[in-house]
Amino acid sequence: MSAKMDEQALLALLRELAIDSQRVEHPAIASIEEYYAQGIELPDQGIKNLFLRNRKGTRHYLVLLDERKEADLPGIAEQIGESRLSFASVERLREYLGVELGCVTPFALVNDPQHRVEVLLDDAIRQDQLLGFHPLVNTATECIRYADLLAFLAHTEHEPRLIRA
């Protein structure tokens, strides 16, 4: 297995890809709810990032949801032809995305060169706002444009599938 990318290498990659970001530093935060509880403000739209697996554990999904939504796992499963989805274990998170619990982010797809993780993108995510994602650690948030998210996913060769979450 190749070495996993770290935060500094990711930030260098964002610069290389000409992806501008606004950085928000903060204490370790593992969820959108913790952002609000600590009074942290992001420039525009926060995103919930969920790492899921199918019933058999043979397929893995990174789901990006509008921050205001609750995850409807049965509804998402139905849209993608799965019988059931559940949260993947911390061990799978480390193996597939190379990050720890609380650090789930689309930026971690740089650690999935085998393309074992499929990306599901909530169609309610606003395309005209900055979107906030952890830079492989949960002590900062990098806010990027929707178009830059798509460019990053193209760089990692992860074609997102739009879902209605």
N, C-alpha and C positions, 0 to 999 in steps of 0.2 A: 504494500500500500504506500502511496506517495505521501509526503509530508503535507499536513493541512496548512492552509494559508492562515496567517495571523492578522491582527488589526492593521498593523503598519503596512504590510504587503497589500492588504485590501485597499487602503487609502491611496497607495501608490498606483494600484490598478485603476481606481476611479479617476485619478488624474490622467493616467495614460489613455483612458477611454474618453477623456474630455467631459466627464460627468461632474458637473458642479454640485456641491452639496453645502448645506448649512448645518453646522455641527451644534448640537445641544448637549453639553456635559451635565451629568446628574449622578446622584448616588445609584447604586445597583438597583435596577428596576426589572421585574420579571413579567409584568403584565400591564395592559392599558389601565386597569383599575388602580394599580400602584402609581402610575403617572398622576392620576387625578388626586389620589390620597395625599401625595407629596406636593401637590400644587405645581407640578412641572407643566410648562406650556410649550407645545410644539408650534412651529409656524403655521401649519395648516391642518392636514388630516393625519391622524394616527391610524395605524393599521394593526389588526390582530394577525399574527402569524402562527399557524397551527401545523404541527407535524403529525400526520395521521398515517394509519396503515389499514389495509383491508383485513377482512376476517381471518384469512389464512396467513397474513404477514408476508405475502409475496409481492405486494405493490405498496409503494409509499408515496405520500402526497404532501406537498407544502401548500397550504391553503392561506391565501391573503384575503382578509375580510375587512370591510369598513369597520372602524373601531366601535361604532354604536350598535353593531349587530351581535346577537347571540348565535353561536354556531349551531345550525340545524344539521347535525351529522346524518340523520336518516334522509333528509331532503337532498343533501349533497351526494350521498351514496347513490341514491336513485338516479340523479342526473348523470353520473359517470358509470352507471352499470354495475355497481358493487352492491352486495347484499347488506353489508354493514361496514362502517368505519369506526375506528377507535383511536385514541391517542397512542402514538408509538412510545416505546420505553426510552428511558434516558440512554440506555446502551445503544439502541438503534439510532437515536439522535446523534450520538457521538460517532457511530460507525458511518452513517450515511451523510451527515452534514458537518461533522467535525466541530460541533459546538456543544456547550453545556445547556442544561435546562435553564430557561429564562433568557436565552440568547438566540432563539429561533428567528431567522431572518432570510430573505431571499439572497442576501449577499453570501450566505453559506453555500449556495449552489456552486461556487468556485471549488468547493471541496467534493463535488460529485461529478468527476469527469466521465464516469461510466453511465451517467444519466439514469440512475436508478430511482430518482425522485421526480415525480410529475408535479407541475405547478398548476394550481387552480386559482384563478383570479376572479374575485367578486366583481360582477358587472356594475355594482353600485359605487365602486371606488371612483372618486372624482378625478377626471383627467386634467383639470385645470388648477389643481392644487399640489403643493409639495407633500410628499409622502415620507413618513418617518420610519426608519429601520435601524436596528442595532448593527454596528459595524463589527460583528462577530463576538462582541462583548456587550454586557448590558449596563455599562457605566457611561454610555453616550448614545446619542441617536444622530444618524446622518439623514438629513431631509433632502430628497431629490425629486425631480419632476417625473411625472408618469412616463413621459417619452424616454427619459433616461433609465427608468426601471426596465422598460421594454428593451432598450439597447443593452443593458446589463444582462438580461435574460438571453438575448440573442448571442452575446459574447460567450456565455456559458453553454449555449446550445440547448436551452430549456424553453421549449415553445409553450407559452401559457395557454390554458384552456379557460375560457370565460364560463362562469357559473352564476346562477342566481342563488345567492346564499340567504 
